[in-house]
């Protein structure tokens, strides 16, 4: 079995429900892994979070997850600008990530047929394992 020592979780700061971050941190804790929490500010995707600094990402995560998940967890907060899927894959390659974790929001079939989703684009582009976590 692969050892996942360096994980990447792509966070959407605009999402109303990002329960997948809890699962991502639990997964990192289970494997005793470092986890990069990455926000991609994609100007072509419409409205984006007004700030994309690492401290803002950390505050959002602290508001959502139990403190016990943050204790003794090696977390790196990062942000980049560009196409979301491309930047996630590029960041993973540049930082020697073993596993990408990404949330998935269920969409109706018509929406899915008309628009690409970031998680599908990452799966199609990445040359490493991708774990998709449904948003609850």
DSSP file (Angstrom, degrees, kcal/mol; ACC not computed):
  #  RESIDUE AA STRUCTURE BP1 BP2  ACC     N-H-->O    O-->H-N    N-H-->O    O-->H-N    TCO  KAPPA ALPHA  PHI   PSI    X-CA   Y-CA   Z-CA
    1    1 A X              0   0    0      0, 0.0     2,-0.1     0, 0.0     0, 0.0   0.000 360.0 360.0 360.0 141.6    0.0    0.0    0.0
    2    2 A X        -     0   0    0      1,-0.1     2,-0.7    96,-0.0    96,-0.0  -0.358 360.0-130.9 -66.5 147.3    1.2    3.5   -0.8
    3    3 A X        -     0   0    0     -2,-0.1     2,-1.1     3,-0.0     3,-0.2  -0.914  14.2-154.0 -99.7 118.9    2.2    5.7    2.1
    4    4 A X        +     0   0    0     -2,-0.7     3,-0.2     1,-0.2    93,-0.0  -0.778  33.6 151.4 -94.8  95.8    0.5    9.1    1.7
    5    5 A X        +     0   0    0     -2,-1.1    29,-2.5     1,-0.2     2,-0.4   0.599  66.0  42.1-100.1 -15.3    2.9   11.4    3.6
    6    6 A X  E    S+a   34   0A   0     27,-0.2    92,-3.4    -3,-0.2    93,-1.1  -0.870  73.6 177.8-140.4 100.1    2.2   14.6    1.7
    7    7 A X  E     -ab  35  99A   0     27,-3.0    29,-2.8    -2,-0.4     2,-0.4  -0.652  17.2-150.5-106.9 158.9   -1.5   15.4    0.9
    8    8 A X  E     -ab  36 100A   0     91,-2.2    93,-3.9    -2,-0.2     2,-0.5  -0.994   6.5-169.5-130.2 125.8   -3.2   18.3   -0.8
    9    9 A X  E     -ab  37 101A   0     27,-3.4    29,-2.7    -2,-0.4     2,-0.6  -0.972  14.7-147.0-113.5 123.3   -6.8   19.4   -0.1
   10   10 A X  E     -ab  38 102A   0     91,-1.9    93,-0.6    -2,-0.5     2,-0.3  -0.807  19.7-159.0 -91.0 118.3   -8.3   22.0   -2.5
   11   11 A X  E     -a   39   0A   0     27,-2.8     2,-0.7    -2,-0.6    29,-0.5  -0.762  14.4-149.3-103.6 143.1  -10.6   24.3   -0.5
   12   12 A X    >   -     0   0    0     -2,-0.3     3,-1.1     1,-0.1    27,-0.1  -0.920   7.9-168.6-108.1 104.6  -13.4   26.4   -1.9
   13   13 A X  T 3  S+     0   0    0     -2,-0.7    -1,-0.1     1,-0.2     5,-0.1   0.682  85.0  56.5 -68.3 -16.8  -13.7   29.4    0.3
   14   14 A X  T 3  S+     0   0    0     33,-0.1    -1,-0.2    35,-0.1     2,-0.1   0.610  80.9 109.5 -89.7 -13.3  -17.0   30.4   -1.3
   15   15 A X    <   -     0   0    0     -3,-1.1     3,-0.2     1,-0.1    -3,-0.0  -0.353  61.5-147.3 -67.4 140.7  -18.8   27.1   -0.6
   16   16 A X  S    S+     0   0    0      1,-0.3     2,-0.5    -2,-0.1    -1,-0.1   0.856  91.3  34.8 -72.9 -35.6  -21.5   27.2    2.0
   17   17 A X        +     0   0    0      1,-0.1    -1,-0.3   118,-0.0     3,-0.2  -0.954  57.9 163.4-125.2 112.5  -20.8   23.7    3.1
   18   18 A X    >   +     0   0    0     -2,-0.5     3,-1.7    -3,-0.2     4,-0.4  -0.374  20.2 144.1-122.4  54.5  -17.2   22.5    3.1
   19   19 A X  T >>  +     0   0    0      1,-0.3     4,-1.2     2,-0.2     3,-1.1   0.721  60.4  77.1 -62.5 -20.9  -17.6   19.4    5.3
   20   20 A X  H 3> S+     0   0    0      1,-0.3     4,-2.6     2,-0.2    -1,-0.3   0.763  81.0  67.6 -64.6 -23.1  -15.0   17.6    3.2
   21   21 A X  H <> S+     0   0    0     -3,-1.7     4,-2.3     2,-0.2    -1,-0.3   0.862  97.5  53.4 -64.5 -33.4  -12.3   19.6    4.9
   22   22 A X  H <> S+     0   0    0     -3,-1.1     4,-2.3    -4,-0.4    -1,-0.2   0.938 110.9  45.5 -64.5 -46.5  -13.1   17.7    8.1
   23   23 A X  H  X S+     0   0    0     -4,-1.2     4,-2.6     2,-0.2    -2,-0.2   0.898 111.3  53.5 -63.4 -39.9  -12.7   14.4    6.3
   24   24 A X  H  X S+     0   0    0     -4,-2.6     4,-2.3     1,-0.2    -1,-0.2   0.921 111.1  45.2 -62.0 -44.1   -9.5   15.6    4.6
   25   25 A X  H  X S+     0   0    0     -4,-2.3     4,-2.4     2,-0.2    -1,-0.2   0.881 112.2  51.7 -68.7 -37.3   -7.9   16.5    8.0
   26   26 A X  H  X S+     0   0    0     -4,-2.3     4,-2.4     2,-0.2    -2,-0.2   0.909 110.5  49.4 -62.6 -41.0   -9.1   13.2    9.5
   27   27 A X  H  X S+     0   0    0     -4,-2.6     4,-1.8     2,-0.2    -2,-0.2   0.919 111.2  48.6 -64.2 -44.5   -7.5   11.3    6.6
   28   28 A X  H  <>S+     0   0    0     -4,-2.3     5,-2.9     1,-0.2     4,-0.5   0.900 112.5  49.0 -62.1 -40.9   -4.2   13.3    7.0
   29   29 A X  H ><5S+     0   0    0     -4,-2.4     3,-0.8     3,-0.2    -2,-0.2   0.898 107.6  54.8 -65.6 -40.5   -4.2   12.6   10.8
   30   30 A X  H 3<5S+     0   0    0     -4,-2.4    -1,-0.2     1,-0.3    -2,-0.2   0.871 116.4  37.2 -61.1 -37.8   -4.9    8.9   10.2
   31   31 A X  T 3<5S-     0   0    0     -4,-1.8    -1,-0.3    -5,-0.1    -2,-0.2   0.403 108.1-123.8 -94.1   1.6   -1.8    8.6    7.9
   32   32 A X  T < 5 +     0   0    0     -3,-0.8     2,-0.3    -4,-0.5    -3,-0.2   0.933  60.8 155.9  53.9  48.3    0.2   11.0   10.0
   33   33 A X      < -     0   0    0     -5,-2.9    41,-0.4    -6,-0.1     2,-0.3  -0.674  51.3-113.1-107.5 155.6    0.7   13.1    6.9
   34   34 A X  E     -a    6   0A   0    -29,-2.5   -27,-3.0    -2,-0.3     2,-0.4  -0.650  35.7-155.5 -75.4 143.6    1.4   16.7    6.1
   35   35 A X  E     -ac   7  75A   0     39,-2.8    41,-2.5    -2,-0.3     2,-0.6  -0.990   9.4-154.5-129.6 128.4   -1.6   18.4    4.4
   36   36 A X  E     -ac   8  76A   0    -29,-2.8   -27,-3.4    -2,-0.4     2,-0.7  -0.867   8.4-156.5 -94.6 125.2   -1.5   21.4    2.2
   37   37 A X  E     -ac   9  77A   0     39,-3.2    41,-2.6    -2,-0.6     2,-0.4  -0.916  20.4-170.4-105.6 110.8   -4.8   23.3    2.2
   38   38 A X  E     -ac  10  78A   0    -29,-2.7   -27,-2.8    -2,-0.7     2,-0.5  -0.859  17.5-166.8-112.5 131.6   -4.8   25.2   -1.1
   39   39 A X  E     -ac  11  79A   0     39,-2.1    41,-2.0    -2,-0.4     2,-0.6  -0.970  10.1-157.0-112.1 130.4   -7.2   27.8   -2.4
   40   40 A X  E     - c   0  80A   0    -29,-0.5     2,-1.0    -2,-0.5    41,-0.2  -0.933   5.7-152.1-108.9 119.7   -7.1   28.7   -6.0
   41   41 A X  E     - c   0  81A   0     39,-2.9    41,-1.9    -2,-0.6     2,-0.8  -0.803  16.8-171.9 -89.7 104.1   -8.4   32.1   -7.0
   42   42 A X    >   -     0   0    0     -2,-1.0     3,-1.8    39,-0.2    41,-0.1  -0.845  12.1-168.4-102.9 101.3   -9.6   31.6  -10.5
   43   43 A X  G >  S+     0   0    0     -2,-0.8     3,-0.7     1,-0.3    -1,-0.1   0.728  86.5  58.2 -63.5 -20.4  -10.6   34.9  -12.1
   44   44 A X  G 3  S+     0   0    0      1,-0.2    -1,-0.3    38,-0.1     3,-0.1   0.567  91.1  71.7 -84.0  -8.5  -12.3   33.2  -15.0
   45   45 A X  G <  S-     0   0    0     -3,-1.8     2,-0.3     1,-0.3    -1,-0.2   0.258 104.1-116.9 -93.3  12.9  -14.7   31.3  -12.8
   46   46 A X  S <  S+     0   0    0     -3,-0.7    -1,-0.3    -4,-0.1    -4,-0.0  -0.633  78.2  21.2  90.3-149.7  -16.8   34.3  -11.8
   47   47 A X  S    S-     0   0    0     -2,-0.3     2,-0.3    -3,-0.1    -5,-0.1  -0.279  70.3-177.6 -59.0 134.7  -17.1   35.6   -8.3
   48   48 A X        -     0   0    0     -7,-0.1    -7,-0.1     1,-0.0     4,-0.0  -0.862  40.2 -73.0-128.1 165.6  -14.2   34.6   -6.0
   49   49 A X        -     0   0    0     -2,-0.3   -35,-0.1     1,-0.1    -1,-0.0  -0.313  44.6-125.5 -57.0 136.6  -13.5   35.1   -2.4
   50   50 A X  S    S+     0   0    0      1,-0.1     2,-0.4     2,-0.0    -1,-0.1   0.714  93.0  34.8 -65.2 -19.3  -12.4   38.7   -1.9
   51   51 A X        -     0   0    0      2,-0.1    -2,-0.1     1,-0.0    -1,-0.1  -0.989  54.5-176.8-134.5 146.2   -9.2   37.7   -0.2
   52   52 A X        +     0   0    0     -2,-0.4     2,-0.2    27,-0.1   -13,-0.1  -0.086  36.0 136.2-133.0  35.8   -6.9   34.8   -0.9
   53   53 A X     >  -     0   0    0      1,-0.1     4,-1.7    25,-0.0     3,-0.5  -0.516  63.3-117.9 -84.0 154.7   -4.2   35.1    1.8
   54   54 A X  H  > S+     0   0    0      1,-0.2     4,-2.4     2,-0.2     5,-0.2   0.848 113.6  56.2 -60.3 -36.4   -3.0   32.1    3.7
   55   55 A X  H  > S+     0   0    0      1,-0.2     4,-2.1     2,-0.2    -1,-0.2   0.843 105.4  52.1 -68.3 -31.3   -4.2   33.6    7.0
   56   56 A X  H  > S+     0   0    0     -3,-0.5     4,-2.2     2,-0.2    -1,-0.2   0.896 109.4  49.5 -67.8 -40.1   -7.7   33.9    5.7
   57   57 A X  H  X S+     0   0    0     -4,-1.7     4,-2.3     2,-0.2    -2,-0.2   0.926 110.6  50.3 -63.6 -44.8   -7.7   30.3    4.6
   58   58 A X  H  X S+     0   0    0     -4,-2.4     4,-2.5     1,-0.2    -2,-0.2   0.903 109.9  50.5 -61.3 -42.3   -6.5   29.2    8.1
   59   59 A X  H  X S+     0   0    0     -4,-2.1     4,-1.8     2,-0.2    -1,-0.2   0.910 109.6  50.5 -63.0 -42.3   -9.2   31.2    9.8
   60   60 A X  H  X S+     0   0    0     -4,-2.2     4,-0.9     1,-0.2    -2,-0.2   0.920 112.0  47.4 -61.4 -44.1  -11.9   29.6    7.6
   61   61 A X  H >X S+     0   0    0     -4,-2.3     4,-2.5     1,-0.2     3,-1.0   0.923 110.0  52.4 -63.9 -44.2  -10.6   26.2    8.4
   62   62 A X  H 3< S+     0   0    0     -4,-2.5    -1,-0.2     1,-0.3    -2,-0.2   0.815 106.6  54.8 -62.9 -30.0  -10.5   27.0   12.1
   63   63 A X  H 3< S+     0   0    0     -4,-1.8    -1,-0.3    -5,-0.2    -2,-0.2   0.739 116.7  36.4 -71.9 -22.7  -14.1   28.1   12.0
   64   64 A X  H << S+     0   0    0     -3,-1.0     2,-0.2    -4,-0.9    -2,-0.2   0.830 106.8  60.9-101.7 -39.6  -15.2   24.8   10.5
   65   65 A X  S  < S-     0   0    0     -4,-2.5     2,-0.1    -5,-0.1     5,-0.1  -0.609  85.8 -99.8-101.1 153.3  -13.2   22.0   12.0
   66   66 A X    >>  -     0   0    0     -2,-0.2     3,-1.6     1,-0.1     4,-0.7  -0.398  31.7-121.9 -64.1 143.4  -12.9   20.8   15.6
   67   67 A X  H >> S+     0   0    0      1,-0.3     4,-1.6     2,-0.2     3,-0.9   0.820 109.1  67.7 -55.7 -33.7   -9.7   22.0   17.3
   68   68 A X  H 34 S+     0   0    0      1,-0.3    -1,-0.3     2,-0.2    -2,-0.0   0.798  96.2  54.4 -61.4 -28.4   -8.7   18.4   18.0
   69   69 A X  H <4 S+     0   0    0     -3,-1.6    -1,-0.3     1,-0.2    -2,-0.2   0.764 108.6  48.6 -75.5 -24.1   -8.1   17.9   14.2
   70   70 A X  H X< S+     0   0    0     -3,-0.9     3,-1.4    -4,-0.7    -2,-0.2   0.766  89.8  97.2 -85.5 -26.5   -5.8   20.9   14.0
   71   71 A X  T 3< S-     0   0    0     -4,-1.6     3,-0.1     1,-0.3     0, 0.0  -0.423 101.3  -2.1 -66.7 134.4   -3.7   19.8   17.0
   72   72 A X  T 3  S+     0   0    0      1,-0.2     2,-0.5    -2,-0.1    -1,-0.3   0.754 100.4 128.9  56.8  28.4   -0.5   18.0   16.1
   73   73 A X    <   -     0   0    0     -3,-1.4     2,-1.1     2,-0.0    -1,-0.2  -0.966  60.9-132.1-114.3 129.0   -1.4   18.1   12.4
   74   74 A X        +     0   0    0     -2,-0.5   -39,-2.8   -41,-0.4     2,-0.4  -0.680  38.4 175.4 -80.9 101.3    1.2   19.4   10.0
   75   75 A X  E     -c   35   0A   0     -2,-1.1     2,-0.5   -41,-0.2   -39,-0.2  -0.923  19.8-168.7-116.8 132.6   -0.8   21.9    7.9
   76   76 A X  E     -c   36   0A   0    -41,-2.5   -39,-3.2    -2,-0.4     2,-0.4  -0.986  11.6-154.5-117.0 121.9    0.5   24.2    5.2
   77   77 A X  E     +c   37   0A   0     -2,-0.5     2,-0.3   -41,-0.2   -39,-0.2  -0.820  24.2 165.8 -96.3 134.1   -2.0   26.9    4.0
   78   78 A X  E     -c   38   0A   0    -41,-2.6   -39,-2.1    -2,-0.4     2,-0.3  -0.979  20.3-165.0-146.2 156.3   -1.4   28.2    0.5
   79   79 A X  E     +c   39   0A   0     -2,-0.3     2,-0.3   -41,-0.2   -39,-0.2  -0.996   9.0 174.8-142.5 148.3   -3.1   30.2   -2.3
   80   80 A X  E     -c   40   0A   0    -41,-2.0   -39,-2.9    -2,-0.3     2,-0.4  -0.911  24.0-125.3-141.3 167.1   -2.4   30.6   -6.0
   81   81 A X  E     +c   41   0A   0     -2,-0.3     2,-0.3   -41,-0.2   -39,-0.2  -0.945  60.4  59.6-119.1 141.8   -4.1   32.3   -8.9
   82   82 A X  S    S-     0   0    0    -41,-1.9     2,-0.2    -2,-0.4   -38,-0.1  -0.912  91.8 -10.0 143.5-167.7   -5.1   30.7  -12.2
   83   83 A X     >  -     0   0    0     -2,-0.3     4,-2.8     1,-0.1     5,-0.3  -0.478  64.5-134.3 -64.2 127.2   -7.3   28.0  -13.6
   84   84 A X  H  > S+     0   0    0     -2,-0.2     4,-2.2     1,-0.2     5,-0.2   0.918  98.3  39.5 -55.8 -56.6   -8.4   25.9  -10.6
   85   85 A X  H  > S+     0   0    0      1,-0.2     4,-2.2     2,-0.2    -1,-0.2   0.919 117.5  49.6 -63.3 -43.9   -7.8   22.4  -11.9
   86   86 A X  H  > S+     0   0    0      1,-0.2     4,-2.5     2,-0.2    -1,-0.2   0.906 112.2  47.7 -61.5 -41.8   -4.5   23.3  -13.6
   87   87 A X  H  X S+     0   0    0     -4,-2.8     4,-2.8     2,-0.2     5,-0.2   0.861 109.4  53.1 -70.9 -35.3   -3.2   25.0  -10.5
   88   88 A X  H  X S+     0   0    0     -4,-2.2     4,-2.4    -5,-0.3    -2,-0.2   0.949 113.5  43.2 -62.0 -47.9   -4.2   22.2   -8.2
   89   89 A X  H  X S+     0   0    0     -4,-2.2     4,-2.1     2,-0.2    -2,-0.2   0.902 115.2  49.4 -65.8 -41.5   -2.3   19.7  -10.3
   90   90 A X  H  X S+     0   0    0     -4,-2.5     4,-2.9    -5,-0.2     5,-0.2   0.928 111.7  48.5 -63.4 -45.2    0.7   22.0  -10.7
   91   91 A X  H  X S+     0   0    0     -4,-2.8     4,-2.1     1,-0.2    -2,-0.2   0.922 110.2  52.3 -60.9 -44.1    0.9   22.7   -7.0
   92   92 A X  H  <>S+     0   0    0     -4,-2.4     5,-2.8    -5,-0.2    -1,-0.2   0.914 112.9  44.3 -58.9 -43.5    0.7   18.9   -6.3
   93   93 A X  H ><5S+     0   0    0     -4,-2.1     3,-1.3     1,-0.2    -2,-0.2   0.936 113.3  49.9 -66.7 -46.5    3.6   18.3   -8.7
   94   94 A X  H 3<5S+     0   0    0     -4,-2.9    -1,-0.2     1,-0.3    -2,-0.2   0.803 117.0  41.2 -63.7 -29.9    5.7   21.2   -7.4
   95   95 A X  T 3<5S-     0   0    0     -4,-2.1    -1,-0.3    -5,-0.2    -2,-0.2   0.202 110.1-117.5-106.5  15.1    5.3   20.1   -3.8
   96   96 A X  T < 5 -     0   0    0     -3,-1.3    -3,-0.2     1,-0.2     2,-0.2   0.891  44.4-174.0  52.6  48.0    5.6   16.3   -4.3
   97   97 A X      < -     0   0    0     -5,-2.8   -90,-0.2    -6,-0.2    -1,-0.2  -0.505  20.2-162.5 -74.1 139.8    2.1   15.6   -3.1
   98   98 A X  S    S+     0   0    0    -92,-3.4    31,-0.5     1,-0.3     2,-0.3   0.707  74.5  20.1 -92.5 -25.4    1.2   11.9   -2.8
   99   99 A X  E     -bd   7 129A   0    -93,-1.1   -91,-2.2    29,-0.1     2,-0.5  -0.984  63.3-148.3-151.7 131.0   -2.6   12.3   -2.7
  100  100 A X  E     -bd   8 130A   0     29,-2.3    31,-3.2    -2,-0.3     2,-0.4  -0.887  14.0-163.8-100.1 130.9   -5.0   15.0   -3.8
  101  101 A X  E     +bd   9 131A   0    -93,-3.9   -91,-1.9    -2,-0.5     2,-0.4  -0.953  14.9 171.9-112.5 132.6   -8.2   15.3   -1.7
  102  102 A X  E     -bd  10 132A   0     29,-2.4    31,-2.9    -2,-0.4     2,-0.1  -1.000  28.0-123.6-145.3 140.3  -11.1   17.3   -3.2
  103  103 A X  E     - d   0 133A   0    -93,-0.6     2,-0.4    -2,-0.4    31,-0.2  -0.439  20.6-153.6 -79.1 155.4  -14.7   18.0   -2.3
  104  104 A X  E     - d   0 134A   0     29,-2.2    31,-2.9    -2,-0.1     2,-0.5  -0.990   2.9-158.5-133.9 125.9  -17.5   17.2   -4.6
  105  105 A X        -     0   0    0     -2,-0.4     2,-0.1    29,-0.2    31,-0.1  -0.905  28.0-119.4-102.8 125.8  -20.9   18.9   -4.6
  106  106 A X        -     0   0    0     -2,-0.5     2,-0.3    29,-0.3    -2,-0.0  -0.418  34.5-171.1 -64.8 132.5  -23.7   17.0   -6.3
  107  107 A X        -     0   0    0     -2,-0.1     2,-0.0     1,-0.0    -1,-0.0  -0.882  29.4 -97.8-121.4 154.8  -25.2   18.8   -9.2
  108  108 A X     >  -     0   0    0     -2,-0.3     4,-2.4     1,-0.1     3,-0.2  -0.351  41.0-108.3 -67.6 156.7  -28.3   18.0  -11.3
  109  109 A X  H  > S+     0   0    0      1,-0.2     4,-2.4     2,-0.2     5,-0.2   0.843 116.9  55.3 -59.7 -37.6  -27.5   16.2  -14.5
  110  110 A X  H  > S+     0   0    0      2,-0.2     4,-1.5     1,-0.2    -1,-0.2   0.931 110.2  45.8 -62.6 -45.0  -28.3   19.2  -16.7
  111  111 A X  H  > S+     0   0    0     -3,-0.2     4,-2.5     1,-0.2     3,-0.3   0.932 113.1  50.4 -61.2 -46.1  -25.8   21.3  -14.9
  112  112 A X  H  < S+     0   0    0     -4,-2.4    -1,-0.2     1,-0.2    -2,-0.2   0.850 109.3  51.4 -62.7 -34.7  -23.2   18.5  -15.0
  113  113 A X  H  < S+     0   0    0     -4,-2.4    -1,-0.2    -5,-0.2    -2,-0.2   0.815 116.3  40.2 -71.2 -29.6  -23.8   18.1  -18.8
  114  114 A X  H  < S+     0   0    0     -4,-1.5     2,-0.4    -3,-0.3    -2,-0.2   0.791 117.1  42.4 -90.9 -30.0  -23.3   21.8  -19.4
  115  115 A X  S  < S-     0   0    0     -4,-2.5     2,-0.2    -5,-0.2    -1,-0.1  -0.936  74.0-126.9-126.0 141.0  -20.4   22.7  -17.1
  116  116 A X        -     0   0    0     -2,-0.4     2,-0.4    -3,-0.1    -3,-0.1  -0.532  26.0-136.9 -75.8 149.0  -17.1   21.0  -16.2
  117  117 A X     >  -     0   0    0     -2,-0.2     4,-2.2     1,-0.1     5,-0.2  -0.849  12.6-126.7-107.8 149.5  -16.5   20.4  -12.5
  118  118 A X  H  > S+     0   0    0     -2,-0.4     4,-2.6     1,-0.2     5,-0.2   0.899 108.1  55.1 -58.9 -43.2  -13.1   21.0  -10.9
  119  119 A X  H  > S+     0   0    0      1,-0.2     4,-2.3     2,-0.2    -1,-0.2   0.905 109.3  46.4 -61.6 -41.0  -13.0   17.6   -9.3
  120  120 A X  H  > S+     0   0    0      2,-0.2     4,-2.4     1,-0.2    -1,-0.2   0.906 112.4  50.8 -66.6 -41.0  -13.5   15.8  -12.7
  121  121 A X  H  X S+     0   0    0     -4,-2.2     4,-1.5     2,-0.2    -2,-0.2   0.880 110.8  48.9 -64.2 -37.4  -10.9   18.1  -14.3
  122  122 A X  H  X S+     0   0    0     -4,-2.6     4,-2.8     2,-0.2    -2,-0.2   0.932 110.8  49.9 -66.7 -45.1   -8.4   17.3  -11.6
  123  123 A X  H  < S+     0   0    0     -4,-2.3    -2,-0.2     1,-0.2    -1,-0.2   0.919 112.9  47.3 -58.4 -43.9   -9.0   13.6  -11.9
  124  124 A X  H  < S+     0   0    0     -4,-2.4    -1,-0.2     1,-0.2    -2,-0.2   0.793 120.4  37.8 -67.9 -28.8   -8.5   13.8  -15.7
  125  125 A X  H  < S+     0   0    0     -4,-1.5    -2,-0.2    -3,-0.2    -1,-0.2   0.742  95.6  90.3 -97.3 -26.9   -5.3   15.9  -15.4
  126  126 A X     <  -     0   0    0     -4,-2.8     4,-0.1    -5,-0.1   -37,-0.0  -0.414  54.1-158.8 -79.4 146.8   -3.5   14.4  -12.3
  127  127 A X  S    S+     0   0    0     -2,-0.1     2,-0.3   -38,-0.1    -1,-0.1  -0.081  75.6  63.1-110.4  32.0   -1.0   11.6  -12.6
  128  128 A X  S    S-     0   0    0     -5,-0.1   -29,-0.1   -28,-0.0    -2,-0.1  -0.926 100.8 -66.5-144.6 167.2   -1.4   10.7   -8.9
  129  129 A X  E     -d   99   0A   0    -31,-0.5   -29,-2.3    -2,-0.3     2,-0.4  -0.253  43.8-162.4 -61.5 142.7   -4.3    9.4   -6.8
  130  130 A X  E     -d  100   0A   0    -31,-0.2     2,-0.6    -4,-0.1   -29,-0.2  -0.996   4.2-157.8-127.2 125.5   -7.3   11.7   -6.2
  131  131 A X  E     -d  101   0A   0    -31,-3.2   -29,-2.4    -2,-0.4     2,-0.5  -0.922   9.5-154.4-105.7 118.1   -9.8   11.1   -3.4
  132  132 A X  E     -d  102   0A   0     -2,-0.6     2,-0.5   -31,-0.2   -29,-0.2  -0.816   7.0-163.3 -96.4 127.7  -13.1   12.7   -4.0
  133  133 A X  E     -d  103   0A   0    -31,-2.9   -29,-2.2    -2,-0.5  -113,-0.1  -0.941  16.9-130.5-114.0 117.3  -15.1   13.5   -0.8
  134  134 A X  E     -d  104   0A   0     -2,-0.5     2,-0.4   -31,-0.2   -29,-0.2  -0.427  21.5-120.9 -68.1 138.8  -18.8   14.3   -1.2
  135  135 A X              0   0    0    -31,-2.9   -29,-0.3     1,-0.1    -1,-0.1  -0.650 360.0 360.0 -76.3 131.2  -20.0   17.4    0.5
  136  136 A X              0   0    0     -2,-0.4    -1,-0.1   -31,-0.1  -118,-0.1   0.422 360.0 360.0 -98.8 360.0  -22.7   16.5    3.1
